[in-house]
Amino acid sequence: MKNIKILILVGVSGIFNSCVDYLDVVPDNVATIDNAFTSRSMAEKFLFTCYSYMPSHSSINTQAFTIGDEFWVPYPQVPLFFYNDPFEQIAMGNQGIINPQLNYWDGANNGKAMFIALRDCNIFLEKVNGVPGLYEQERKRWIAEVKFLKAYYHYWLLRMYGPVPLIRENLPVSASVEEVQVKREPVDACFDYIVSLLNEAVADLPLKLQNESTEMGRATQPVVLAVKAKVLVEAASPLFNGNTDYANFKDKDGIPYFNQAYDVAKWEKAATACRNAIDTCHLAGFALYQYQQGVGENMVPEIVTQMSIRNSVAENNYTLNKEAVWTNPNSTSYEIQSVTTPFIDPSKITNMGIRPILAPPLRIAEMFYTASGVPVDEDQEWESNGKYAERYKVKTATDADKYHIKVGVQTATLHFDREIRFYANLSFDGGLWYGTGKFDNDDQWDVRAKAGEAAGKRSMSRYSVTGYFCKKLANYKNVILPGDGGGYQVVDYPWPVIRLADLYLLCSEALNEAYGPSQEAYQWIDLVRSRAGLEGVEASWSKYARTSRKAKPTTQDGLRDIIQRERLIELANEGQRYWEIRRWKRAKEIWHNKPIQGWDIEQSETATYYRVRNIYTPQFTTKNYLWPVREYNLSVNPNLDQNPGW
């Protein structure tokens, strides 16, 4: 990673006022590095260059939406509608070492070049002190922002590859070949360095952005502390804390890359970091999103709760969504909304703006709680009346279901009497869809997903392969335009990288792992459950769980299972499931030889449509926990090691 005297930076010129374009700004026609720091405006452009490497968190081609089991995609795909490589290569077990998919090490195959990003961050830190006309307070803020970016880019690599080289500073042009051949460092050293950068950054950053419309996405104290909390939880998790699977994974000098002794103190540090992040977020005015009805709206409580859940992600007004601690304004939602929305209007089924190909599997539908707030296989009522055993059989909706399922329609028993997050996240055959042109409690869209119906399979690629659709990611004010081939008028929103609910649940997890069940551990998870209309964990399990499960929240193992499930439910379909299951080291348990399933969508009759169909059976081995380093890198740098199994 040599420093260089000549750097060509290609991009747009000037500083845009729009928050959507804000982080896209990079210097143009800059011949030398020194010229890039001759004035405040030029240096600011270089600052935005450092931000420009931020991963596209909402992209279906560059993130984890399709590489685990959160969504499944029709196969094969028409390239016009979906670039299939991440799904084909990783989810279907075809990742390789010659030309890896989502290669963030080199910046290839939909991955951004994180090491180039780190080089540019170091250039900025080397040069910014010489910029004339820059106020000292602003200089300190910019330095802190770039230290934060350095930390985040290292973390992005560490989470994927495990041990990575730490790019503390750029090497000089005169560096020898041996100096350039950098080594990977143990994961604990990587985590320590990342945390040290975050600690250095936080003091010189603002508590709040002065102008959210033009500065959205830039680092603040809440953002840095939230990332620090996530980093320390990752460091304390089973993948990185005492992982004996990697006992023989060592560098050329025999130094282990992974610690072999579990250390509960890591969870204690994580708990402290979570508390600090939450306190700072509260001080800055962040709170769980609660939908406030506007003039003329008359939603029933069930729909209000749905909107609180949906808009915690899809609210496009940053002044209303105080739950979004960190948003990425250059990673917006148009694409992901278009590929998750079903054809809900039978009169507009030729609309080319809708491509409903991201399909949550049956496993995701079963994951949500019953209306009592406990898992479907732990609910005493579902067990006693046989509902769980007959969850795949059909049942007719009545007036009691009218805000979630079309009255008189037959659909799976699994779809009845579920928590409201189930209906806010997912849509299904016979389910109702509020918004997108219909804003009447009693006149919602009726989704029909059997073969030949509006939302069913009618083409070779534009359909849900499981029979489920993701409602949460679609803004309720979207409009499906009329006409053959009409568009989809999307209310775009900046992607929420970290929500306050995420931090609350991280805090519960860290507290339970560090100290066991406690009122404080219950407190944070119960706040998230309350927003969803559920009782707290102690009350729910004691009242509604079957006898053998009633004491589950009172044990560390039991509460761990509850918290992990709560995270998967609350953050469902937001691209975090893959990383969560990995860090818990549960991937083999959940994915290996566990079929991806859905309904028999080729069928047009109710009796045959509601047959569970195996779509694909993934394989997952220990090697898949860490991504492969491209083989070419190993050939040019003998100090690098390949990850085990590749």
Secondary structure as GFF3:
##gff-version 3
##sequence-region A 1 646
A	DSSP	three_ten_helix	22	24	.	.	.	ID=ss1
A	DSSP	three_ten_helix	34	37	.	.	.	ID=ss2
A	DSSP	alpha_helix	40	51	.	.	.	ID=ss3
A	DSSP	three_ten_helix	64	66	.	.	.	ID=ss4
A	DSSP	alpha_helix	85	86	.	.	.	ID=ss5
A	DSSP	pi_helix	87	91	.	.	.	ID=ss6
A	DSSP	alpha_helix	114	127	.	.	.	ID=ss7
A	DSSP	three_ten_helix	128	130	.	.	.	ID=ss8
A	DSSP	alpha_helix	136	161	.	.	.	ID=ss9
A	DSSP	alpha_helix	177	180	.	.	.	ID=ss10
A	DSSP	alpha_helix	187	202	.	.	.	ID=ss11
A	DSSP	alpha_helix	212	215	.	.	.	ID=ss12
A	DSSP	alpha_helix	221	236	.	.	.	ID=ss13
A	DSSP	three_ten_helix	244	246	.	.	.	ID=ss14
A	DSSP	alpha_helix	265	283	.	.	.	ID=ss15
A	DSSP	alpha_helix	301	314	.	.	.	ID=ss16
A	DSSP	beta_strand	324	332	.	.	.	ID=ss17
A	DSSP	alpha_helix	334	338	.	.	.	ID=ss18
A	DSSP	three_ten_helix	346	348	.	.	.	ID=ss19
A	DSSP	alpha_helix	362	367	.	.	.	ID=ss20
A	DSSP	alpha_helix	380	384	.	.	.	ID=ss21
A	DSSP	beta_strand	394	396	.	.	.	ID=ss22
A	DSSP	three_ten_helix	399	401	.	.	.	ID=ss23
A	DSSP	beta_strand	410	412	.	.	.	ID=ss24
A	DSSP	three_ten_helix	413	415	.	.	.	ID=ss25
A	DSSP	alpha_helix	420	425	.	.	.	ID=ss26
A	DSSP	beta_strand	426	428	.	.	.	ID=ss27
A	DSSP	beta_strand	432	433	.	.	.	ID=ss28
A	DSSP	beta_strand	445	446	.	.	.	ID=ss29
A	DSSP	beta_strand	468	470	.	.	.	ID=ss30
A	DSSP	beta_strand	479	480	.	.	.	ID=ss31
A	DSSP	beta_strand	488	489	.	.	.	ID=ss32
A	DSSP	beta_strand	494	499	.	.	.	ID=ss33
A	DSSP	alpha_helix	500	515	.	.	.	ID=ss34
A	DSSP	alpha_helix	519	531	.	.	.	ID=ss35
A	DSSP	alpha_helix	537	544	.	.	.	ID=ss36
A	DSSP	three_ten_helix	547	549	.	.	.	ID=ss37
A	DSSP	three_ten_helix	552	554	.	.	.	ID=ss38
A	DSSP	alpha_helix	556	570	.	.	.	ID=ss39
A	DSSP	alpha_helix	577	583	.	.	.	ID=ss40
A	DSSP	alpha_helix	587	591	.	.	.	ID=ss41
A	DSSP	beta_strand	596	599	.	.	.	ID=ss42
A	DSSP	alpha_helix	606	609	.	.	.	ID=ss43
A	DSSP	beta_strand	612	616	.	.	.	ID=ss44
A	DSSP	three_ten_helix	622	625	.	.	.	ID=ss45
A	DSSP	alpha_helix	631	636	.	.	.	ID=ss46
###
